[in-house]
Structures are given as structure tokens and as C-alpha cells.
């Protein structure tokens, strides 16, 4: 074990460290080391612990640096440095890895997919504000998605599918304005789909399939003009499927496995009760309207006959008196007709 933790060492890490073939622990954290990480460290096949956190090491992470440590390295701490670019893909080959801290760096791409990672996602991960691509799919990660996911404001691609994540989708996810691809499929997420997702104006693909999500599909998602792929199949969603915006182009595959959804027949779901009851109500109202019209017509004809009868009955009265009464009767009849129509309409 070579432990030089928390001193004031400066300069670059000596290349000669890579020739200590029997070294199992290398702890250089909390110093003032700078420069790039030497490739020679990759020669340490027996390394169990490697820590260079809280230094000023910069540059991209050397590719294949962990190739020879796949069956030995258990602890990797590279936090609070100035690493940039992509995290070395061979980190995924470290099958014995138990602790891993890469927080407070400038990584733009992190690929940890298709491994056997378990436990919760480290809270420090949500502090990587410069990450553009994050792929941790096909693992066994558990725990919840925290509100701090909104810190990944520069991300355009996030894939956390095929894990064991639980809890609800945080509302703050809607603050990821640059995100174009989001997949949380094949997890154990529950609760409703946040309406705030409708604010993710650049979203082109959204996959929330095979979870335990409930509630309705927010109609506000129709505002996502760039949405080309949408999948919420095999959840417990209910209510009406939005039909405007990009939803005009989706098929039944996006919604299958949600027995309580309703909407347009092209989605192969039942017609929403509100729409069918509206049609039934119109069928009931339409005959009633004809009956009401017939009744009013009968009253009108009878009233006209009464006017004629009164006119001839009172022929001995002056024509001026009769002419004054007729408009009054006609106005009353018109008022009665209007009130009848109003009642039927209501």
C-alpha cells in the first residue's frame, strides 16, 4: 500500500509508479498533483484501491487503463479533478468494483451500461453538470431518482432503462431543456407522469414502458413538437390518450398493456365513455326535439284558429279594437313558443 493522502505534493504523478507490480493500494487524494493520468498505472494488475481525488489532474481519461484490473480493482476514487471528455469504457469491465466516485469533474460522456452494477446511484453523479451523455442501462441499480436530476442541465441523452429504480419520476425532470432522448423503461417506477415533461421542448424520444406508472397521459405532452418516439406500454395508465400534436403519428404499440386507457380506435383501445355518452345523449335529445317542435306547431295552429274565431265573433266591435288585440295575442304566443324551446334546449 502506498498512501500519500492529504499532503501538499505537487507536480505530475511519476511514471515509475506503474512498475510497482505488487502494489494493491495507491492513495494520492487531497494533494496538488496536476498533469494527466499516466498510462503506466494500467500495469498495476493487483491494484485493489486507486484514489486520486481532490487534485488538479486534467485531460481525458486514458483508454484501456483498467484493462488489466478487471478482477482486482474494488475501489475507484477520482472525484474533484479536471477530467474531461468520455469516461473510459473499460470501467465497465471492473467486475469487482464496489465503490466508485467520479463527481466534480468535467466529463461529457459516461457509459456504464451493460454491467452488473448494483446499489443506488451515487448522489455525486447528479453534480456532473457538464455531462452530455449518460448511459447506465442494463444494470441492477436501485433506489429513487432524486430531484437533483435537474442538475444535468447540459445532457442531451439519458438512458437509465433496465434497472430496478423505484419511486416516482421527479417533477424537476422537466427542467432538462436540452434533453433529446430519455429512457426510464423496465424499472419499478410508480406514480403519475409529470406534466413538467411537456416543458422539455427538445425531447425527441421518451420511453417509460414497463413500469408501474398510473394516472393519465398528460395532454400537455401534445406541445412537444419534436417528439418522434413515445412508449408508455405495459403500465397501469388510465384515461384518454391525447390525439393532437405528435400523438397523431403514434400507433397502438405505444400504449398497449394499459387496460384502462381509451381513445381513438386506431390505438386499439376502447372509446372513451364521455364520447359515447355524448352520442347517446344526442340520440335521446333528437327525438325529443321533434316532439317539442310538433307540440309547438299544434299550439300555434290552434292559437291561429282562436284568433280567427275571436275576430268573427266580435265583428260587431270596431275594427280598430280588434286590430289592437291581435298583435298582443300573437306576441304572447311567440313568447310561449320561445319559452318552450328554451326548456327543451336546457
LUMLO-354952 format. One record per residue (C-alpha): residue in one letter; x, y, z. Coordinates in Angstrom, 1 decimal, padded with zeros to 4 digits. Each point is the difference from the previous one (the first is absolute). Example, Ala and Ser with C-alpha at 12.3 -4.5 7.8 and 13.67 -1.06 7.14 Angstrom:
<sites>
SITE  aa       x       y       z
SITE   a   012.3  -004.5   007.8
SITE   s   001.4   003.4  -000.7
</sites>
This chain:
<sites>
SITE  aa       x       y       z
SITE   x   000.0   000.0   000.0
SITE   x   001.3   003.4  -001.0
SITE   x  -001.9   002.6   002.0
SITE   x   000.9   003.7  -000.7
SITE   x  -003.4   001.3   000.9
SITE   x  -000.5   003.7   001.0
SITE   x   003.4   001.5  -000.4
SITE   x   001.2   002.9  -002.1
SITE   x   001.6  -002.0  -002.8
SITE   x   000.0   001.8  -003.3
SITE   x   001.1  -000.8  -003.6
SITE   x  -000.9  -003.0  -002.1
SITE   x  -000.5  -003.6   001.2
SITE   x   003.3  -001.8  -000.6
SITE   x  -000.1  -002.5  -002.9
SITE   x   002.1  -002.4   002.1
SITE   x  -003.0  -000.7   002.3
SITE   x  -001.3  -002.2  -002.9
SITE   x   002.9  -002.4   000.6
SITE   x  -000.9  -000.9   003.6
SITE   x  -001.5  -003.4  -001.2
SITE   x  -001.0  -001.2   003.5
SITE   x  -001.8   003.3   001.0
SITE   x  -003.5  -000.6   001.3
SITE   x  -000.9   003.5   001.3
SITE   x   000.9   003.4  -001.5
SITE   x  -001.4   003.0   001.9
SITE   x   001.0   003.4  -001.3
SITE   x  -003.1   002.0   000.8
SITE   x   000.0   003.5   001.5
SITE   x   003.2   001.3  -001.4
SITE   x   000.9   002.5  -002.7
SITE   x   000.9  -002.4  -002.8
SITE   x  -000.6   001.1  -003.5
SITE   x   000.7  -001.1  -003.6
SITE   x  -001.6  -003.0  -001.6
SITE   x  -000.5  -003.5   001.4
SITE   x   002.9  -002.2  -001.2
SITE   x  -000.8  -003.0  -002.1
SITE   x   002.5  -002.0   002.0
SITE   x  -002.4  -000.3   002.9
SITE   x  -001.8  -002.6  -002.2
SITE   x   002.8  -002.4   000.8
SITE   x  -001.1  -000.4   003.6
SITE   x  -001.8  -003.3  -000.4
SITE   x  -000.4  -000.6   003.7
SITE   x  -001.4   003.5   000.9
SITE   x  -003.0  -000.2   002.3
SITE   x  -000.2   003.7   001.0
SITE   x   000.7   003.0  -002.2
SITE   x  -000.6   003.5   001.2
SITE   x   001.0   003.3  -001.5
SITE   x  -002.9   002.1   001.1
SITE   x   000.3   003.7   000.8
SITE   x   003.0   000.9  -002.2
SITE   x   000.4   002.0  -003.2
SITE   x   000.4  -002.9  -002.5
SITE   x  -001.4   000.9  -003.3
SITE   x  -000.5  -001.3  -003.5
SITE   x  -002.0  -003.0  -001.3
SITE   x   000.0  -003.3   001.8
SITE   x   002.6  -002.4  -001.6
SITE   x  -001.7  -002.7  -002.0
SITE   x   000.5  -003.6   001.1
SITE   x   001.7   001.1   003.2
SITE   x  -002.0  -002.5   002.1
SITE   x   000.2  -002.8  -002.5
SITE   x   002.4  -002.0   002.3
SITE   x  -001.9   000.7   003.2
SITE   x  -003.3  -001.6  -000.9
SITE   x   000.2  -002.7   002.7
SITE   x   001.7   002.1   002.7
SITE   x  -001.0   003.6   000.3
SITE   x  -002.8   000.6   002.6
SITE   x   000.3   003.7   000.8
SITE   x   000.4   002.8  -002.5
SITE   x   000.0   003.6   001.2
SITE   x   000.8   002.8  -002.6
SITE   x  -002.3   002.7   001.3
SITE   x   000.7   003.8  -000.1
SITE   x   002.5   000.2  -002.8
SITE   x  -000.2   001.4  -003.5
SITE   x  -000.5  -003.1  -002.1
SITE   x  -001.9   000.7  -003.2
SITE   x  -001.4  -001.9  -003.0
SITE   x  -001.3  -003.6   000.4
SITE   x   000.5  -002.3   002.9
SITE   x   002.0  -003.0  -001.1
SITE   x  -002.4  -002.7  -001.1
SITE   x   002.2  -002.7   001.6
SITE   x  -001.3   001.1   003.4
SITE   x  -002.9  -002.2  -000.9
SITE   x   002.3  -003.0   000.1
SITE   x   000.9   000.5   003.7
SITE   x  -002.1  -002.9   001.2
SITE   x   001.2   000.3   003.6
SITE   x  -000.7   003.8   000.3
SITE   x  -001.9   000.9   003.2
SITE   x   000.6   003.7   000.4
SITE   x   000.3   002.5  -002.8
SITE   x   000.2   003.8   000.3
SITE   x   000.5   002.2  -003.1
SITE   x  -001.8   003.2   001.3
SITE   x   001.1   003.6  -000.6
SITE   x   001.7  -000.5  -003.3
SITE   x  -000.7   001.1  -003.5
SITE   x  -001.0  -003.3  -001.7
SITE   x  -002.3   000.4  -002.9
SITE   x  -000.7  -003.6  -000.7
SITE   x  -000.5  -002.9   002.5
SITE   x  -000.7  -003.5  -001.2
SITE   x  -000.5  -002.6   002.7
SITE   x  -002.7  -002.0  -001.7
SITE   x  -000.2  -003.8  -000.2
SITE   x   001.9  -000.7   003.2
SITE   x  -000.9  -001.6   003.3
SITE   x  -000.1   003.3   002.0
SITE   x  -002.4  -000.1   003.0
SITE   x  -000.9   002.2   002.9
SITE   x  -001.2   003.6  -000.3
SITE   x   001.3   002.5  -002.5
SITE   x   002.5   002.2   001.9
SITE   x  -001.3   003.4   000.9
SITE   x   003.2   001.5  -001.3
SITE   x  -001.0  -001.1  -003.6
SITE   x  -002.7   002.6  -000.1
SITE   x   002.6   002.8   000.5
SITE   x   001.6  -000.7  -003.4
SITE   x  -001.4   003.1  -001.6
SITE   x   002.0  -000.4  -003.2
SITE   x  -001.1  -003.5  -000.9
SITE   x  -001.6  -000.2  -003.5
SITE   x  -000.4  -003.8  -000.2
SITE   x  -000.9  -002.3   003.0
SITE   x  -000.6  -003.6  -000.7
SITE   x  -000.4  -002.3   003.1
SITE   x  -002.5  -002.4  -001.5
SITE   x   000.0  -003.8   000.4
SITE   x   001.2  -000.1   003.5
SITE   x  -001.6  -000.8   003.4
SITE   x  -000.1   003.6   001.4
SITE   x  -002.6   000.6   002.6
SITE   x  -001.3   003.0   002.1
SITE   x  -001.9   003.1  -001.2
SITE   x   000.6   002.7  -002.5
SITE   x   000.7   003.1   002.1
SITE   x  -001.1   003.6  -000.7
SITE   x   003.6   000.8  -000.8
SITE   x  -000.2  -001.7  -003.3
SITE   x  -000.8   003.5  -001.3
SITE   x   003.7   000.9   000.6
SITE   x   000.8  -001.9  -003.2
SITE   x  -001.1   003.0  -002.0
SITE   x   002.5  -000.5  -002.9
SITE   x  -001.1  -003.6  -000.6
SITE   x  -001.5  -000.9  -003.4
SITE   x  -000.1  -003.8   000.6
SITE   x  -000.9  -001.9   003.2
SITE   x  -000.7  -003.8   000.1
SITE   x  -000.7  -001.6   003.3
SITE   x  -002.1  -002.8  -001.3
SITE   x   000.0  -003.6   001.1
SITE   x   000.9   000.6   003.6
SITE   x  -002.0  -000.3   003.3
SITE   x  -000.7   003.7   000.6
SITE   x  -003.1   000.7   002.1
SITE   x  -002.0   002.9   001.3
SITE   x  -001.5   002.7  -002.2
SITE   x   001.5   002.0  -002.9
SITE   x   001.1   003.4   001.5
SITE   x  -001.8   003.1  -001.2
SITE   x   003.3   001.7  -000.4
SITE   x   000.8  -002.2  -003.0
SITE   x  -001.9   002.5  -002.1
SITE   x   002.9   002.5   000.5
SITE   x   002.2  -002.1  -002.4
SITE   x  -000.7   002.3  -002.9
SITE   x   002.8  -001.3  -002.2
SITE   x  -000.9  -003.7   000.4
SITE   x  -000.9  -001.7  -003.3
SITE   x  -000.1  -003.7   001.2
SITE   x  -001.3  -001.3   003.3
SITE   x  -000.5  -003.7   000.9
SITE   x  -001.2  -001.2   003.4
SITE   x  -001.5  -003.2  -001.4
SITE   x   000.0  -003.3   001.8
SITE   x   000.3   001.3   003.6
SITE   x  -002.4   000.0   002.9
SITE   x  -001.1   003.7  -000.2
SITE   x  -003.4   000.9   001.3
SITE   x  -002.3   003.0   000.3
SITE   x  -001.1   002.3  -002.8
SITE   x   001.8   001.3  -003.1
SITE   x   001.2   003.5   000.9
SITE   x  -001.7   002.8  -001.9
SITE   x   003.3   001.8   000.0
SITE   x   001.3  -002.4  -002.7
SITE   x  -002.0   002.2  -002.3
SITE   x   002.5   002.7   000.5
SITE   x   002.9  -002.1  -001.4
SITE   x  -000.2   001.8  -003.4
SITE   x   002.8  -002.0  -001.7
SITE   x  -001.2  -003.4   001.0
SITE   x  -000.1  -002.3  -003.0
SITE   x  -000.2  -003.4   001.7
SITE   x  -001.7  -001.0   003.3
SITE   x  -000.3  -003.5   001.3
SITE   x  -001.7  -000.7   003.3
SITE   x  -001.2  -003.5  -000.9
SITE   x  -000.2  -003.0   002.4
SITE   x  -000.3   001.8   003.3
SITE   x  -002.8   000.5   002.5
SITE   x  -001.1   003.4  -001.1
SITE   x  -003.6   001.0   000.6
SITE   x  -002.3   002.9  -000.7
SITE   x  -000.6   001.6  -003.4
SITE   x   002.3   001.0  -002.8
SITE   x   000.4   003.8   000.3
SITE   x  -001.7   001.7  -002.9
SITE   x   002.7   002.7   000.3
SITE   x   002.4  -002.4  -001.6
SITE   x  -001.7   000.9  -003.3
SITE   x   002.2   003.1   000.1
SITE   x   003.2  -002.0  -000.6
SITE   x   000.5   000.9  -003.7
SITE   x   003.1  -002.2  -000.5
SITE   x  -001.3  -003.1   001.7
SITE   x   000.4  -002.9  -002.5
SITE   x   000.1  -003.0   002.3
SITE   x  -002.3  -000.5   003.0
SITE   x  -000.6  -003.2   002.0
SITE   x  -002.0  -000.4   003.2
SITE   x  -001.0  -003.6  -000.6
SITE   x  -000.5  -002.5   002.8
SITE   x  -000.8   002.3   002.8
SITE   x  -003.3   000.6   001.9
SITE   x  -000.9   003.3  -001.7
SITE   x  -003.6   001.0  -000.5
SITE   x  -002.1   002.7  -001.6
SITE   x   000.0   001.5  -003.5
SITE   x   003.0  -000.3  -002.3
SITE   x   000.9   003.5  -001.4
SITE   x  -000.7   000.3  -003.7
SITE   x   001.6   003.2  -001.0
SITE   x   003.6   001.0  -000.9
SITE   x   002.4  -002.8  -000.4
SITE   x  -002.5  -002.5   001.3
SITE   x  -001.7   000.0  -003.4
SITE   x   003.0  -002.0  -001.2
SITE   x   000.2  -002.7   002.8
SITE   x  -001.3  -003.5  -000.3
SITE   x  -001.6  -002.5   002.4
SITE   x   003.5  -001.3   000.9
SITE   x   000.6   003.2   002.1
SITE   x  -003.0  -000.7   002.2
SITE   x  -000.6  -003.8   000.2
SITE   x  -000.2  -001.7   003.4
SITE   x  -002.0   002.8   001.6
SITE   x  -003.5  -001.4   000.3
SITE   x  -001.6   003.2   001.3
SITE   x   001.1   002.3  -002.8
SITE   x  -002.5   001.2  -002.5
SITE   x   000.0   002.1  -003.2
SITE   x   000.1  -000.2  -003.7
SITE   x  -000.7  -003.4  -001.6
SITE   x   003.4   000.0  -001.8
SITE   x   001.6  -000.6   003.4
SITE   x  -002.0  -003.2   000.4
SITE   x  -001.5   001.2   003.3
SITE   x  -003.6   000.5   001.0
SITE   x  -001.8   003.2  -000.8
SITE   x   000.0   002.4   002.9
SITE   x  -003.3  -000.1   002.0
SITE   x  -000.4   003.8  -000.3
SITE   x  -000.1  -000.2  -003.8
SITE   x  -002.4  -002.9  -000.1
SITE   x  -002.4   001.6   002.5
SITE   x   000.0   003.2  -001.9
SITE   x  -001.2  -001.9  -003.1
SITE   x  -002.6  -001.8   002.0
SITE   x  -001.2   003.2   001.5
SITE   x  -000.4   001.5  -003.5
SITE   x  -002.0  -003.0  -001.1
SITE   x  -002.4   000.6   003.0
SITE   x  -000.2   003.7  -000.5
SITE   x  -000.6  -000.1  -003.8
SITE   x  -003.5  -001.8   000.2
SITE   x  -000.9   002.2   003.0
SITE   x   000.7   003.0  -002.1
SITE   x  -002.4  -001.2  -002.8
SITE   x  -002.7  -000.7   002.6
SITE   x   000.4   003.5   001.5
SITE   x  -000.1   001.6  -003.5
SITE   x  -003.2  -001.9  -000.8
SITE   x  -001.6   001.1   003.2
SITE   x   000.9   003.6  -000.6
SITE   x  -001.3  -000.2  -003.6
SITE   x  -003.3  -001.4   001.3
SITE   x  -000.3   002.8   002.5
SITE   x   000.8   002.6  -002.7
SITE   x  -002.7  -001.3  -002.3
SITE   x  -002.6  -000.2   002.8
SITE   x   000.8   003.5   001.0
SITE   x  -000.4   001.3  -003.5
SITE   x  -003.4  -001.7  -000.2
SITE   x  -000.9   001.7   003.2
SITE   x   001.0   003.4  -001.3
SITE   x  -002.2  -000.5  -003.1
SITE   x  -002.9  -001.1   002.2
SITE   x   000.3   003.0   002.2
SITE   x   000.2   002.3  -003.0
SITE   x  -003.2  -001.2  -001.4
SITE   x  -001.7  -000.3   003.4
SITE   x   000.6   003.6   000.7
SITE   x  -000.9   001.3  -003.4
SITE   x  -002.4   002.4   001.6
SITE   x   003.0   001.7   001.7
SITE   x   002.0   002.6  -001.8
SITE   x   002.8  -001.2  -002.2
SITE   x   002.4   002.3   001.8
SITE   x  -000.6  -001.9   003.3
SITE   x   000.5  -003.4  -001.6
SITE   x   003.2   001.2  -001.7
SITE   x   001.4   001.0   003.3
SITE   x  -000.6  -003.3   001.7
SITE   x   001.3  -002.3  -002.8
SITE   x   003.7   001.2   000.3
SITE   x  -000.2  -000.5   003.8
SITE   x  -001.1  -003.6  -000.4
SITE   x   002.5  -000.7  -002.6
SITE   x   002.8   001.4   002.2
SITE   x  -001.1  -002.2   002.9
SITE   x   000.0  -003.1  -002.3
SITE   x   003.5   000.8  -001.2
SITE   x   001.1   000.4   003.6
SITE   x  -001.5  -003.4   000.9
SITE   x   001.8  -001.6  -002.9
SITE   x   003.3   001.5   001.0
SITE   x  -000.3  -001.2   003.5
SITE   x  -000.9  -003.6  -001.1
SITE   x   003.1  -000.2  -002.2
SITE   x   002.1   001.4   002.8
SITE   x  -001.2  -002.7   002.3
SITE   x   000.6  -002.8  -002.5
SITE   x   003.4   001.3  -000.8
SITE   x   001.0   000.1   003.6
</sites>
